[in-house]
Amino acid sequence: MGSPLDGMLIEKIALYEDGLIPIPDGQSFEEASCLPCAGVTAWNALMVAGRPTRAGDTVLVLGTGGVAVFALQFAVAAGARVITTSSSDSKLERVRLLGASAGVNYRRTPDWAREVLKLTDGRGVDCVVELGGVGTLEQSFEALAPGGKVCLIGVMTGRRADINPYALMWKTGTLHGVRVGTKETFEEMTRAIEINQIRPVIERTFRFDQAIDAFQCLASGDFIGKIVISGQ
């Protein structure tokens, strides 16, 4: 729900039965609440858009938010190598514990695409989970391996810019717009979560009456994974 419908910050709601998905076995309501948007978006980018990510691939994930951390978890479960970017060394250390093999601090290394190429011995990555938007898109093109894909999800750096697309052409790469996913994509992701016993990464859980505090935490950017508002 949301965009353009209302979201779910309410005490009760009536929904159509065919619009519901069972919660994965062993997951709490708080963990399950992370799946419909961030989880499905990440799964769509890796496994549905273009060629599915497979063992031996290298995936570049921009950032350490909800979609980014799910993408890291799914890619690692698929046997892929994952490189992450962040402005925070402490966040990069935390995602290493989740399976990232390397990290690049984009504040200290503004030309991070060149560093990604060094980390891959000049080859580049098979998939970029692009959460920055127009401000990072050209570097994502540069970081691609031949035949790789960029999955455009985020708009963190704006919505308009002059972009040179020719790096994508020279690398015979593809650009995919990803906007969450279908019910079938959700069900496929749920099966993978159960088989691989993947648990959503929740930084903090707030009570319903602390919703304003939760949004302030979200706005601060001082977290990895998800912020949850619980009805309890």
N, CA and C of each residue as an Amber inpcrd file, in Angstrom:
protein
   696
   0.8480000  -1.1820000   0.0000000   0.0000000   0.0000000   0.0000000
   0.8880000   1.2380000   0.0000000   0.3000000   2.3550000  -0.4810000
   1.0590000   3.5830000  -0.6010000   1.4140000   3.8720000  -2.0480000
   1.7100000   5.1430000  -2.3550000   2.1750000   5.6110000  -3.6710000
   1.3320000   5.0640000  -4.8310000   0.1480000   5.6250000  -5.0680000
  -0.4550000   6.8380000  -4.4900000  -1.4780000   6.5520000  -3.3790000
  -1.6890000   5.3010000  -2.9980000  -2.6520000   4.9920000  -1.9490000
  -2.0820000   5.3470000  -0.5790000  -2.9600000   5.4230000   0.4130000
  -2.4920000   5.6580000   1.7750000  -1.6300000   4.4940000   2.2490000
  -0.7750000   4.7760000   3.2210000   0.0620000   3.7320000   3.8050000
  -0.6560000   2.9690000   4.8970000   0.0990000   2.3410000   5.7670000
  -0.4720000   1.3960000   6.7420000  -0.3030000   1.8340000   8.1940000
  -0.0390000   3.0970000   8.4400000   0.1370000   3.5630000   9.8150000
  -1.2280000   3.8110000  10.4430000  -1.9510000   2.7320000  10.6700000
  -3.3090000   2.7700000  11.2160000  -3.4970000   1.5580000  12.1180000
  -4.5400000   1.5920000  12.9260000  -4.7720000   0.4970000  13.8680000
  -5.5090000  -0.6820000  13.2420000  -6.4280000  -0.4080000  12.3150000
  -7.1850000  -1.4690000  11.6640000  -7.3960000  -1.1100000  10.2010000
  -7.4890000  -2.1420000   9.3650000  -7.7220000  -1.9130000   7.9390000
  -8.4680000  -3.1150000   7.3610000  -9.3240000  -2.8670000   6.3890000
 -10.0130000  -3.9360000   5.6560000  -9.3390000  -4.0750000   4.2940000
  -8.9520000  -5.3010000   3.9450000  -8.2380000  -5.5560000   2.6960000
  -8.9090000  -6.6880000   1.9330000  -8.7180000  -6.6970000   0.6200000
  -9.1870000  -7.8150000  -0.1860000  -8.3300000  -9.0480000   0.1040000
  -8.9770000 -10.1920000   0.2470000  -8.2700000 -11.4260000   0.5970000
  -7.1980000 -11.7830000  -0.4350000  -7.4970000 -11.5400000  -1.7210000
  -6.5300000 -11.9350000  -2.7460000  -5.3340000 -10.9870000  -2.8180000
  -5.3200000  -9.9620000  -1.9720000  -4.1760000  -9.0700000  -1.9260000
  -3.2460000  -9.3540000  -0.7570000  -3.4570000 -10.4910000  -0.0800000
  -2.6580000 -10.8200000   1.1000000  -1.7110000 -11.9830000   0.8080000
  -0.5630000 -11.9730000   1.5070000   0.4480000 -13.0230000   1.3870000
   0.7080000 -13.5850000   2.7830000   0.8050000 -14.9030000   2.9390000
   1.1280000 -15.4570000   4.2660000   2.4980000 -14.9830000   4.7460000
   2.6160000 -14.7480000   6.0430000   3.8970000 -14.3820000   6.6360000
   4.8400000 -15.5830000   6.5620000   6.0940000 -15.3840000   6.1920000
   7.0440000 -16.5150000   6.1470000   7.1440000 -17.2050000   7.5010000
   7.3320000 -18.5030000   7.4690000   7.4160000 -19.2880000   8.6940000
   8.4980000 -18.7370000   9.6160000   8.1370000 -18.5850000  10.8950000
   9.1100000 -18.1920000  11.9010000   9.3680000 -16.7090000  12.0210000
   8.6880000 -15.8830000  11.2070000   8.9490000 -14.4440000  11.2600000
   7.8650000 -13.7370000  12.0540000   8.2730000 -12.7090000  12.7770000
   7.3480000 -11.9110000  13.5650000   6.5800000 -10.9460000  12.6590000
   5.5390000 -10.3270000  13.2070000   4.8210000  -9.3020000  12.4490000
   5.7520000  -8.1540000  12.0910000   6.6430000  -7.7960000  13.0150000
   7.5770000  -6.6980000  12.7500000   8.5140000  -7.0480000  11.5930000
   9.0210000  -8.2700000  11.5870000   9.8990000  -8.6860000  10.4880000
   9.1300000  -8.7480000   9.1730000   7.9300000  -9.3020000   9.2160000
   7.1250000  -9.4160000   7.9950000   6.7640000  -8.0500000   7.4180000
   6.6440000  -7.0420000   8.2780000   6.2780000  -5.7100000   7.7960000
   7.3580000  -5.1060000   6.9070000   8.5740000  -5.6430000   6.9770000
   9.6790000  -5.1190000   6.1570000   9.6420000  -5.6450000   4.7220000
   8.8610000  -6.6920000   4.4740000   8.9400000  -7.4020000   3.1980000
   8.2000000  -6.7640000   2.0290000   6.9730000  -6.2330000   2.2080000
   6.1680000  -5.8580000   1.0390000   6.7880000  -4.8070000   0.1320000
   7.5690000  -3.8950000   0.6700000   8.1560000  -2.8660000  -0.1890000
   9.6480000  -3.1290000  -0.3980000  10.4350000  -3.0010000   0.6700000
  11.8890000  -3.1220000   0.5370000  12.3070000  -4.5050000   0.0600000
  11.7420000  -5.5430000   0.6610000  12.1230000  -6.8920000   0.2910000
  11.7990000  -7.2280000  -1.1530000  10.5680000  -6.9630000  -1.5440000
  10.1430000  -7.2950000  -2.9100000  10.9160000  -6.4750000  -3.9390000
  11.1820000  -5.2180000  -3.6300000  11.9530000  -4.3730000  -4.5540000
  13.3460000  -4.9510000  -4.7900000  14.0060000  -5.3430000  -3.7130000
  15.3430000  -5.9060000  -3.8380000  15.3270000  -7.2190000  -4.6180000
  14.3520000  -8.0750000  -4.3110000  14.2460000  -9.3540000  -5.0200000
  13.9780000  -9.1340000  -6.5110000  13.1090000  -8.2040000  -6.8240000
  12.8030000  -7.8780000  -8.2140000  14.0650000  -7.4610000  -8.9530000
  14.8570000  -6.5750000  -8.3260000  16.0700000  -6.0800000  -8.9690000
  17.0540000  -7.2080000  -9.2640000  17.2190000  -8.0920000  -8.3170000
  18.2230000  -9.1490000  -8.4720000  17.7460000 -10.3060000  -9.3210000
  16.4940000 -10.7280000  -9.1180000  16.0570000 -12.0160000  -9.6480000
  15.0280000 -11.9610000 -10.7660000  14.4080000 -10.8030000 -10.9720000
  13.3410000 -10.7130000 -11.9800000  13.7420000  -9.8080000 -13.1380000
  14.2450000  -8.6350000 -12.8340000  14.6520000  -7.6930000 -13.8880000
  15.8990000  -8.2170000 -14.5990000  15.8140000  -8.3510000 -15.9290000
  16.9630000  -8.8110000 -16.6890000  17.3670000 -10.2280000 -16.3310000
  18.6630000 -10.5190000 -16.4420000  19.1560000 -11.8550000 -16.0990000
  19.2140000 -12.0070000 -14.5860000  18.6490000 -13.0890000 -14.0530000
  18.6950000 -13.2960000 -12.6010000  20.1230000 -13.4130000 -12.0860000
  20.3470000 -12.8860000 -10.9030000  21.6460000 -13.0160000 -10.2480000
  21.8910000 -14.4820000  -9.9020000  23.1210000 -14.9350000 -10.1230000
  23.4370000 -16.3270000  -9.8670000  24.7910000 -16.4490000  -9.1760000
  25.0950000 -17.6520000  -8.7350000  26.3470000 -17.8910000  -8.0260000
  27.5330000 -17.4770000  -8.8830000  28.4890000 -16.7800000  -8.2560000
  29.6760000 -16.3260000  -8.9680000  29.5800000 -14.9150000  -9.5020000
  28.3830000 -14.3370000  -9.5330000  28.2220000 -12.9500000  -9.9690000
  28.7860000 -12.0000000  -8.9070000  29.0080000 -10.7590000  -9.3420000
  29.3550000  -9.6910000  -8.4100000  28.2650000  -8.6320000  -8.4690000
  27.7510000  -8.2550000  -7.3040000  26.6620000  -7.2840000  -7.1990000
  27.1530000  -6.0680000  -6.4300000  26.8600000  -4.8860000  -6.9650000
  27.1660000  -3.6350000  -6.2890000  25.8800000  -3.0570000  -5.7230000
  25.8580000  -2.8100000  -4.4170000  24.6900000  -2.2620000  -3.7480000
  25.0410000  -0.8760000  -3.2300000  24.2640000   0.1270000  -3.6580000
  24.5250000   1.4950000  -3.2280000  23.7640000   1.7830000  -1.9360000
  24.4970000   2.0330000  -0.8500000  23.8580000   2.3900000   0.4060000
  23.6390000   1.2010000   1.3190000  23.0370000   1.5050000   2.4900000
  22.8220000   0.4780000   3.5160000  21.4240000   0.5660000   4.1260000
  20.4610000   1.1060000   3.3820000  19.0850000   1.1930000   3.8520000
  18.3380000  -0.1110000   3.6620000  17.0040000  -0.0370000   3.7180000
  16.1840000  -1.2330000   3.6940000  16.3390000  -2.0720000   2.4400000
  16.1880000  -1.4590000   1.2660000  16.3290000  -2.1950000   0.0060000
  17.7520000  -2.7010000  -0.1570000  18.7120000  -1.8520000   0.1960000
  20.1170000  -2.2150000   0.0330000  20.4870000  -3.4400000   0.8550000
  20.0500000  -3.4850000   2.1140000  20.4190000  -4.6100000   2.9750000
  19.7160000  -5.8840000   2.5320000  18.4610000  -5.7810000   2.1190000
  17.7930000  -6.9670000   1.5580000  18.5290000  -7.4550000   0.3140000
  18.9350000  -6.5390000  -0.5590000  19.6610000  -6.9290000  -1.7700000
  20.9610000  -7.6460000  -1.4010000  21.6580000  -7.1390000  -0.3960000
  22.8660000  -7.8010000   0.0910000  22.5550000  -9.2130000   0.5610000
  21.5230000  -9.3650000   1.3720000  21.1840000 -10.6800000   1.9150000
  20.7890000 -11.6550000   0.8110000  19.9730000 -11.2020000  -0.1360000
  19.5180000 -12.0820000  -1.2170000  20.6840000 -12.4770000  -2.1240000
  21.5520000 -11.5160000  -2.4320000  22.6780000 -11.8040000  -3.3160000
  23.6420000 -12.7910000  -2.6670000  23.9170000 -12.6090000  -1.3820000
  24.7960000 -13.5430000  -0.6700000  24.1850000 -14.9380000  -0.6520000
  22.8690000 -15.0250000  -0.4140000  22.1990000 -16.3280000  -0.4020000
  22.2790000 -17.0100000  -1.7660000  22.3410000 -16.2020000  -2.8340000
  22.4280000 -16.7550000  -4.1850000  23.8510000 -17.1440000  -4.5670000
  24.8120000 -16.8560000  -3.6930000  26.1980000 -17.2130000  -3.9830000
  26.9810000 -16.1340000  -4.6930000  26.4620000 -14.9140000  -4.6870000
  27.1370000 -13.8050000  -5.3560000  28.0740000 -13.0760000  -4.4000000
  29.0590000 -12.4120000  -4.9620000  29.9290000 -11.5200000  -4.2020000
  29.2700000 -10.1530000  -4.1690000  29.3080000  -9.4770000  -3.0250000
  28.6260000  -8.1920000  -2.8810000  29.6110000  -7.1070000  -2.4510000
  29.5730000  -5.9820000  -3.1630000  30.3130000  -4.7760000  -2.8090000
  29.2820000  -3.7210000  -2.4310000  29.5000000  -3.0250000  -1.3360000
  28.5530000  -2.0050000  -0.8920000  29.2290000  -0.6440000  -0.8490000
  28.4170000   0.4110000  -0.9150000  28.9250000   1.7640000  -0.7300000
  28.1940000   2.4190000   0.4370000  28.8650000   3.3420000   1.0930000
  28.2650000   4.0970000   2.1890000  29.1360000   5.3100000   2.4640000
  28.5750000   6.2910000   3.1610000  29.3610000   7.4380000   3.6150000
  29.9550000   7.1770000   4.9930000  29.6800000   6.0130000   5.5660000
  30.0640000   5.7100000   6.9410000  30.8770000   4.4220000   7.0070000
  32.0940000   4.5140000   7.5480000  32.9140000   3.3190000   7.7170000
  32.2810000   2.3330000   8.6960000  31.6040000   2.8510000   9.7200000
  30.9800000   1.9540000  10.7010000  29.8510000   1.1540000  10.0540000
  29.0910000   1.7750000   9.1510000  28.0490000   1.0410000   8.4450000
  28.6470000  -0.0110000   7.5260000  29.7630000   0.3280000   6.8790000
  30.4130000  -0.6480000   6.0080000  30.8940000  -1.8500000   6.8050000
  31.3870000  -1.6150000   8.0220000  31.8080000  -2.7270000   8.8650000
  30.6150000  -3.5960000   9.2510000  29.4840000  -2.9720000   9.5110000
  28.3000000  -3.7370000   9.9020000  27.7840000  -4.6080000   8.7560000
  27.7820000  -4.0790000   7.5320000  27.2810000  -4.9000000   6.4200000
  28.2850000  -5.9920000   6.0380000  29.5440000  -5.8080000   6.3660000
  30.4980000  -6.9000000   6.1710000  30.0960000  -8.1200000   7.0080000
  29.5740000  -7.8580000   8.2000000  29.1240000  -8.9460000   9.0570000
  27.9200000  -9.6710000   8.4640000  27.2040000  -9.0020000   7.5500000
  26.0680000  -9.6170000   6.8720000  26.4840000 -10.3360000   5.5950000
  27.7530000 -10.2450000   5.2390000  28.2300000 -10.9820000   4.0690000
  28.8480000 -10.1640000   2.9670000  28.8590000  -8.8450000   3.0670000
  29.5120000  -8.0340000   2.0370000  31.0060000  -8.3400000   2.0220000
  31.5640000  -8.4910000   0.8470000  32.9850000  -8.8440000   0.7500000
  33.8820000  -7.6200000   0.7040000  33.3180000  -6.4690000   0.3250000
  34.1010000  -5.2380000   0.2530000  33.1630000  -4.0470000   0.3510000
  33.7200000  -2.9140000   0.7670000  32.9250000  -1.6980000   0.8720000
  33.7350000  -0.4960000   0.4240000  33.0300000   0.5150000  -0.0830000
  33.6860000   1.7460000  -0.5380000  32.9970000   2.9290000   0.1240000
  33.7720000   3.7670000   0.7990000  33.2480000   4.9940000   1.3860000
  33.2370000   6.0560000   0.3010000  32.0370000   6.4410000  -0.1570000
  31.9570000   7.3490000  -1.3060000  32.3020000   8.7940000  -0.9600000
  32.3010000   9.1290000   0.3110000  32.7590000  10.4680000   0.6970000
  34.2680000  10.5650000   0.6160000  34.9370000   9.5460000   1.0600000
  36.3950000   9.5300000   0.9960000  36.8820000   9.1940000  -0.4190000
  36.0610000   8.4590000  -1.1650000  36.4300000   8.0670000  -2.5310000
  35.2970000   8.4780000  -3.4740000  35.2330000   9.7760000  -3.8660000
  34.1310000  10.2360000  -4.7260000  34.0540000   9.4920000  -6.0590000
  35.2080000   9.0920000  -6.5930000  35.2250000   8.3210000  -7.8440000
  35.1430000   6.8390000  -7.5000000  34.0040000   6.4540000  -6.8770000
  33.8940000   5.0970000  -6.3560000  33.7980000   4.0360000  -7.4410000
  33.3430000   4.4200000  -8.6300000  33.2520000   3.4310000  -9.7170000
  34.6300000   2.8960000 -10.0690000  35.6270000   3.7770000 -10.0600000
  36.9970000   3.3310000 -10.3480000  37.4830000   2.3570000  -9.2830000
  37.1120000   2.6240000  -8.0230000  37.5040000   1.7140000  -6.9480000
  36.8110000   0.3570000  -7.1030000  35.5430000   0.3670000  -7.5340000
  34.8310000  -0.8910000  -7.7680000  35.5160000  -1.6880000  -8.8780000
  35.9650000  -1.0020000  -9.9080000  36.6850000  -1.6920000 -10.9830000
  37.9840000  -2.3040000 -10.4600000  38.6820000  -1.5930000  -9.5670000
  39.8960000  -2.1540000  -8.9760000  39.5800000  -3.4100000  -8.1630000
  38.4790000  -3.3430000  -7.4090000  38.1010000  -4.4810000  -6.5710000
  37.7130000  -5.7010000  -7.3900000  37.3540000  -5.4880000  -8.6500000
  36.9550000  -6.5990000  -9.5330000  38.0010000  -6.8460000 -10.6160000
  39.2360000  -6.4030000 -10.3660000  40.3420000  -6.5920000 -11.3190000
  40.0090000  -6.0470000 -12.6980000  39.2710000  -4.9310000 -12.7260000
  38.9630000  -4.2590000 -13.9750000  37.7240000  -4.7670000 -14.6910000
  37.1400000  -5.8430000 -14.2100000  35.9900000  -6.4300000 -14.9150000
  34.7100000  -5.6450000 -14.6990000  34.4410000  -5.2050000 -13.4880000
  33.1680000  -4.5700000 -13.1620000  32.1950000  -5.5580000 -12.5470000
  30.9830000  -5.0940000 -12.3120000  29.9830000  -5.9070000 -11.6090000
  28.8720000  -6.3370000 -12.5560000  28.2230000  -7.4270000 -12.2100000
  27.1470000  -7.9520000 -13.0580000  25.8190000  -7.2490000 -12.8200000
  25.6510000  -6.6880000 -11.6290000  24.3980000  -6.0070000 -11.2950000
  24.6880000  -4.8510000 -10.3490000  24.0820000  -3.7020000 -10.6210000
  24.1240000  -2.5680000  -9.7010000  22.7110000  -2.3320000  -9.1800000
  22.5470000  -2.3970000  -7.8700000  21.2790000  -2.0170000  -7.2470000
  21.3860000  -0.5220000  -6.9880000  20.8200000   0.2590000  -7.9120000
  21.0350000   1.7050000  -8.0070000  19.9920000   2.4580000  -7.1880000
  20.4170000   2.8770000  -5.9950000  19.5120000   3.5520000  -5.0730000
  19.7860000   5.0470000  -4.9670000  20.7830000   5.5180000  -5.6720000
  21.1160000   6.9350000  -5.6170000  20.2880000   7.7900000  -6.5500000
  20.1440000   7.3550000  -7.7980000  19.4070000   8.1350000  -8.7860000
  20.3350000   8.8290000  -9.7560000  19.8960000   9.9710000 -10.2570000
  20.6230000  10.6220000 -11.3490000  22.0380000  11.0190000 -10.9580000
  22.2740000  11.3150000  -9.6860000  23.5940000  11.7490000  -9.2630000
  24.6340000  10.6480000  -9.2310000  24.2110000   9.4060000  -9.2600000
  25.1400000   8.2780000  -9.2100000  25.0510000   7.3760000 -10.4370000
  24.1200000   7.6660000 -11.3170000  23.8260000   6.7390000 -12.4180000
  25.0070000   6.5620000 -13.3670000  25.7080000   7.6420000 -13.6990000
  26.8310000   7.5020000 -14.6290000  27.9360000   6.6360000 -14.0360000
  28.2010000   6.7950000 -12.7450000  29.2160000   5.9410000 -12.1280000
  28.7580000   4.4870000 -12.0820000  27.4650000   4.2670000 -11.9130000
  26.9460000   2.8950000 -11.9540000  27.1890000   2.2730000 -13.3250000
  26.9900000   3.0680000 -14.3880000  27.2930000   2.5810000 -15.7360000
  28.7680000   2.2120000 -15.8460000  29.6340000   3.0660000 -15.3130000
  31.0740000   2.8330000 -15.3990000  31.4860000   1.5760000 -14.6370000
  30.7790000   1.2620000 -13.5500000  31.1460000   0.1230000 -12.7090000
  30.6940000  -1.2160000 -13.2750000  29.8870000  -1.1940000 -14.3430000
  29.3340000  -2.4340000 -14.8980000  30.3730000  -3.2980000 -15.5990000
  30.1690000  -4.5910000 -15.5150000  30.8860000  -5.5370000 -16.3620000
  30.1890000  -5.6100000 -17.7180000  30.8630000  -6.0880000 -18.7420000
  30.1960000  -6.2640000 -20.0350000  28.9340000  -7.1150000 -19.8980000
  27.8220000  -6.6020000 -20.4180000  26.5630000  -7.3250000 -20.3610000
  25.8510000  -7.2290000 -19.0320000  26.3370000  -6.3900000 -18.1280000
  25.7210000  -6.2600000 -16.8140000  24.4500000  -5.4300000 -16.8420000
  23.7810000  -5.3560000 -15.6870000  22.5290000  -4.6210000 -15.6000000
  22.5660000  -3.6320000 -14.4390000  21.8950000  -2.4960000 -14.6510000
  21.6840000  -1.5120000 -13.5970000  20.1940000  -1.4810000 -13.3020000
  19.8300000  -1.6810000 -12.0480000  18.4270000  -1.6480000 -11.6570000
  18.1660000  -0.3470000 -10.9060000  17.4470000   0.5510000 -11.5520000
  17.2160000   1.8940000 -11.0290000  16.0160000   1.8830000 -10.0950000
  16.2660000   2.2440000  -8.8370000  15.2300000   2.2060000  -7.8120000
  15.0900000   3.5550000  -7.1220000  16.2210000   4.1490000  -6.7360000
  16.1890000   5.3150000  -5.8640000  16.2550000   6.6470000  -6.5700000
  15.8770000   7.6810000  -5.8260000  15.9420000   9.0670000  -6.3170000
  16.6010000   9.9490000  -5.2510000  17.5080000   9.3710000  -4.4760000
  18.1050000  10.0860000  -3.3610000  18.9010000  11.3130000  -3.7910000
  19.4280000  11.2990000  -5.0100000  20.2360000  12.4270000  -5.4830000
  19.4780000  13.3160000  -6.4560000  18.1650000  13.1920000  -6.5070000
  17.3690000  14.0420000  -7.3830000  16.6850000  13.2650000  -8.4870000
  15.9300000  14.0010000  -9.2870000  15.1470000  13.3800000 -10.3560000
  15.5470000  13.8220000 -11.7590000  16.3530000  14.8680000 -11.8840000
  16.7330000  15.3720000 -13.1980000  18.2160000  15.7120000 -13.2210000
  18.8740000  15.3770000 -14.3470000  20.2840000  15.7250000 -14.5250000
  20.6760000  15.4150000 -15.9610000  21.7550000  16.0380000 -16.4150000
  22.3440000  15.6850000 -17.7060000  23.1880000  14.4390000 -17.5130000
  22.8360000  13.3710000 -18.1990000  23.5140000  12.0860000 -18.0290000
  24.0510000  11.6020000 -19.3690000  25.2990000  11.1600000 -19.3690000
  25.8990000  10.5680000 -20.5520000  25.6840000   9.0570000 -20.4920000
  24.8800000   8.4980000 -21.3920000  24.5480000   7.0680000 -21.2990000
  25.5040000   6.1540000 -22.0520000  26.5730000   6.7120000 -22.6560000
  27.3410000   5.9070000 -23.5980000  28.1700000   4.8080000 -22.9470000
  28.5090000   4.9580000 -21.6700000  29.2090000   3.8560000 -21.0010000
  28.3470000   2.6030000 -20.9910000  27.0250000   2.7960000 -20.8430000
  26.1050000   1.6550000 -20.8600000  26.1170000   0.9910000 -22.2320000
  26.1840000   1.8000000 -23.2760000  26.1920000   1.2550000 -24.6280000
  27.4750000   0.4710000 -24.9000000  28.6250000   1.0540000 -24.5330000
  29.8970000   0.3930000 -24.8150000  30.0090000  -0.9380000 -24.0810000
  29.3620000  -1.0270000 -22.9410000  29.4200000  -2.2670000 -22.1740000
  28.2620000  -3.2090000 -22.4860000  27.4650000  -2.8530000 -23.4740000
  26.2700000  -3.6270000 -23.8470000  25.4440000  -3.9670000 -22.6070000
  25.3590000  -2.9860000 -21.7140000  24.6060000  -3.1820000 -20.4920000
  23.1470000  -2.8200000 -20.6540000  22.3620000  -3.0750000 -19.6260000
  20.9280000  -2.7660000 -19.6480000  20.5470000  -1.9880000 -18.3990000
  19.5380000  -1.1290000 -18.5560000  19.0010000  -0.3370000 -17.4440000
  17.5540000  -0.7380000 -17.2340000  17.2150000  -1.0980000 -15.9990000
  15.8630000  -1.5480000 -15.6720000  15.2690000  -0.6390000 -14.5920000
  14.0840000  -0.1370000 -14.8530000  13.3560000   0.5740000 -13.8170000
  12.6300000  -0.4200000 -12.9300000  12.8210000  -0.3260000 -11.6130000
  12.2210000  -1.2810000 -10.6770000  11.3200000  -0.5270000  -9.7200000
  10.0700000  -0.9280000  -9.6710000   9.1020000  -0.3060000  -8.7710000
   8.3750000  -1.4120000  -8.0060000   8.9600000  -1.8340000  -6.9060000
   8.4650000  -2.9400000  -6.0840000   8.2980000  -4.1800000  -6.9750000
   7.1260000  -4.8250000  -7.0390000   6.9830000  -6.0290000  -7.8420000
   5.5920000  -6.5980000  -7.7380000   5.3840000  -7.7540000  -8.3210000
   4.0720000  -8.3840000  -8.3790000   3.8540000  -9.3220000  -7.1960000
   2.6280000  -9.7870000  -7.0620000   2.3110000 -10.7780000  -6.0350000
   3.1200000 -12.0530000  -6.2560000   3.2760000 -12.4420000  -7.5160000
   4.0480000 -13.6490000  -7.8250000   5.5140000 -13.4800000  -7.4120000
   6.0470000 -12.2710000  -7.6270000   7.4200000 -11.9860000  -7.2030000
   7.5410000 -12.0950000  -5.6890000   6.5360000 -11.5780000  -4.9830000
   6.5090000 -11.6390000  -3.5170000   6.5190000 -13.0950000  -3.0490000
   5.6950000 -13.9350000  -3.6500000   5.6090000 -15.3370000  -3.2410000
   6.9240000 -16.0750000  -3.5140000   7.5490000 -15.7660000  -4.6310000
   8.8420000 -16.3640000  -4.9510000   9.8930000 -15.9620000  -3.9170000
   9.8950000 -14.6760000  -3.5700000  10.8220000 -14.1840000  -2.5560000
  10.5880000 -14.8640000  -1.2100000   9.3200000 -15.0390000  -0.8280000
   8.9930000 -15.6680000   0.4450000   9.5470000 -17.0860000   0.5230000
   9.4550000 -17.8180000  -0.5750000  10.0060000 -19.1810000  -0.5950000
  11.5230000 -19.1530000  -0.3640000  12.1880000 -18.2000000  -0.9980000
  13.6400000 -18.0880000  -0.8260000  13.9990000 -17.6980000   0.6050000
  13.2070000 -16.8150000   1.1980000  13.4500000 -16.3980000   2.5850000
  13.3220000 -17.5870000   3.5280000  12.3060000 -18.4210000   3.3280000
  12.1030000 -19.5820000   4.1990000  13.2190000 -20.6080000   4.0230000
  13.5920000 -20.8780000   2.7900000  14.6240000 -21.8810000   2.5240000
  15.9760000 -21.4510000   3.0860000  16.3070000 -20.1670000   2.9180000
  17.6070000 -19.6500000   3.3390000  17.5960000 -19.0610000   4.7480000
  16.4160000 -19.0880000   5.3900000  16.2700000 -18.5820000   6.7560000
  16.8040000 -17.1520000   6.8940000  16.3780000 -16.3020000   5.9840000
  16.7900000 -14.8970000   5.9790000  15.8920000 -14.1050000   6.9270000
  16.4870000 -13.3130000   7.7970000  15.7300000 -12.4670000   8.7110000
  15.9780000 -11.0050000   8.3490000  14.9240000 -10.2070000   8.2360000
  15.1040000  -8.7800000   7.9600000  15.9550000  -8.1210000   9.0450000
  16.7730000  -7.1660000   8.6330000  17.6150000  -6.4250000   9.5700000
  16.8430000  -5.1970000  10.0470000  16.4890000  -5.1870000  11.3230000
  15.7180000  -4.0800000  11.9050000  16.6180000  -3.3270000  12.8760000
  16.8600000  -2.0640000  12.5790000  17.7000000  -1.2450000  13.4550000
  16.9970000  -0.9190000  14.7670000  15.7560000  -0.4300000  14.6480000
  14.9910000  -0.0660000  15.8510000  13.5070000  -0.3140000  15.6130000
  12.8050000  -0.6390000  16.6810000  11.3480000  -0.7920000  16.6340000
  10.7300000   0.2210000  17.5950000   9.7830000   1.0040000  17.0780000
   9.0910000   2.0150000  17.8760000   7.6520000   1.5840000  18.1070000
   7.0940000   2.0000000  19.2440000   5.6780000   1.7720000  19.4940000
   4.8400000   2.6690000  18.5850000   3.5620000   2.3140000  18.4620000
   2.6520000   3.0830000  17.6090000   2.6080000   4.5560000  18.0330000
   2.6320000   4.8070000  19.3410000   2.5570000   6.1930000  19.8110000
   3.8980000   6.9210000  19.7140000   4.9210000   6.2440000  19.1910000
   6.2210000   6.8650000  18.9570000   6.4980000   7.0720000  17.4750000
   5.4360000   7.1330000  16.6860000   5.6010000   7.2080000  15.2270000
   6.4470000   8.4080000  14.8040000   6.2500000   9.5530000  15.4600000
   7.0280000  10.7420000  15.0930000   8.5140000  10.4890000  15.3410000
   8.8410000   9.8590000  16.4540000  10.2370000   9.5200000  16.7340000
  10.7960000   8.5840000  15.6640000   9.9710000   7.6670000  15.2040000
  10.4070000   6.7290000  14.1720000  10.7470000   7.4540000  12.8740000
   9.8960000   8.3920000  12.4750000  10.1610000   9.1420000  11.2470000
  11.3890000  10.0380000  11.3970000  11.6220000  10.5610000  12.5930000
  12.8180000  11.3560000  12.8300000  14.0690000  10.4960000  12.7330000
  13.9840000   9.2820000  13.2390000  15.0960000   8.3380000  13.1200000
  15.3680000   8.0200000  11.6530000  14.2960000   7.7980000  10.9020000
  14.4280000   7.5270000   9.4760000  15.1050000   8.6860000   8.7620000
  14.6690000   9.9100000   9.0740000  15.2150000  11.1010000   8.4150000
  16.6860000  11.3140000   8.7590000  17.1140000  10.8610000   9.9360000
  18.4970000  11.0580000  10.3470000  19.4790000  10.2440000   9.5200000
  19.0160000   9.1200000   8.9820000  19.8870000   8.2370000   8.2200000
  20.8650000   7.4500000   9.0690000  20.7290000   7.5320000  10.3800000
  21.6760000   6.8830000  11.2830000  21.2260000   5.4670000  11.6100000
  21.1840000   4.6240000  10.6030000  20.7520000   3.2390000  10.7910000
  21.1210000   2.4420000   9.5470000  21.0560000   1.1120000   9.6610000
  21.0920000   0.2620000   8.4810000  19.8350000  -0.5920000   8.4960000
  19.4270000  -1.0730000   7.3270000  18.2370000  -1.9130000   7.2600000
  16.9660000  -1.1060000   7.4390000  16.0950000  -1.5630000   8.3530000
  14.7530000  -1.0110000   8.4650000  14.4780000  -0.3990000   9.8270000
  13.5600000   0.5850000   9.8370000  12.9480000   1.1410000  11.0430000
  11.5020000   0.6600000  11.0450000  11.0280000   0.1360000  12.1800000
   9.6930000  -0.4470000  12.2420000   8.8460000   0.2760000  13.2960000
   7.5820000   0.5050000  12.9750000   6.5950000   0.9910000  13.9400000
   5.6730000  -0.1820000  14.2530000   5.6310000  -0.5700000  15.5130000
   4.8590000  -1.7320000  15.9200000   3.4940000  -1.3010000  16.4480000
   2.4960000  -2.1370000  16.2140000   1.1650000  -1.8720000  16.7440000
   1.0300000  -2.2790000  18.1900000   2.0620000  -2.8940000  18.7410000
   1.9990000  -3.3830000  20.1210000   2.1960000  -2.2450000  21.1110000
